[in-house]
Amino acid sequence: MSYEHEKMVSFLQNYYGERIKFFLKDLKDQMYTLQECIDCQTIFQEFIPTDEFSYKLYEEIISPDKSLEKKLNFPVTRFNAYFKNW
C-alpha cells in the first residue's frame, strides 16, 4: 500500500498525531510492504527508513511523553497474546 493511500494517512495520523502529515512527503515514493521469513515466519516491514527520516520520526514526530505513557499503560494481556503466538 502506498504511504499516500487514504487509509495509510489516516492510520499514521491516528498513531503519530498531526505532525506526521508534514513528513509524509518524504514517503511519497515508498510502499508499505510486509514480508515473511520463509524459515521462521517472522513478519517484517520491507522499507527501512534512512537515518535522516528515522531522526525526524523519533526526534520531531513522536512525542516522548506520549510514548512513555503508552509504555506505562501497555496492558499485560497484550504480552500474553504475543507470547501465545510464539
C-alpha positions in Angstrom: 0.0 0.0 0.0 1.2 3.5 -0.8 2.0 5.8 2.1 -0.2 8.3 0.3 -3.2 6.0 0.4 -6.1 7.5 2.4 -6.2 4.6 4.9 -2.4 4.8 5.5 -2.5 8.5 6.0 -5.4 8.1 8.4 -3.6 5.4 10.4 -0.3 7.3 10.6 -2.1 10.5 11.8 -4.0 8.5 14.4 -0.9 6.7 15.6 1.7 9.6 15.4 -0.5 12.6 15.6 -1.0 15.5 13.2 2.8 16.3 13.0 3.2 13.2 10.7 1.4 14.9 7.8 4.4 17.3 7.3 6.7 14.3 6.8 4.5 12.1 4.6 6.1 13.8 1.5 9.3 12.0 2.4 7.5 8.7 1.9 5.6 9.5 -1.3 7.7 7.2 -3.4 7.6 4.3 -0.8 5.2 1.5 -0.4 4.3 -0.1 2.9 5.2 -3.7 2.1 5.3 -6.6 4.6 7.5 -9.6 4.0 7.5 -13.0 5.8 10.6 -15.1 6.5 10.2 -18.5 5.0 12.3 -20.1 7.8 10.7 -18.6 10.9 7.6 -16.9 9.7 8.6 -13.5 11.2 6.8 -10.7 9.5 8.7 -7.5 8.9 8.5 -4.3 7.0 10.5 -4.2 3.8 11.2 -0.4 3.7 13.9 0.6 6.2 13.9 4.4 6.8 17.0 6.3 6.2 18.9 7.7 9.1 17.6 11.2 8.3 14.0 10.0 8.3 14.5 8.0 11.4 15.8 11.0 13.2 12.8 13.1 12.1 10.5 10.3 13.2 12.0 9.9 16.7 13.0 13.4 17.4 10.4 15.6 15.7 7.3 13.5 15.2 7.0 11.0 18.1 6.1 12.7 21.4 8.4 11.3 24.2 5.7 12.0 26.7 3.0 10.1 24.7 5.5 7.3 24.0 6.3 6.8 27.7 2.5 7.0 28.5 1.9 4.1 26.0 4.6 2.0 27.6 3.4 2.6 31.1 -0.2 1.8 30.1 0.5 -1.2 28.0 -1.8 -4.0 29.2 -0.2 -7.2 30.4 -2.8 -9.2 28.5 -1.3 -8.0 25.2 2.1 -9.6 26.3 0.2 -12.8 26.8 -1.2 -12.6 23.3 2.3 -12.1 21.8 3.8 -15.0 23.7 1.0 -17.3 22.6 1.9 -16.6 19.0 5.5 -18.0 19.6 
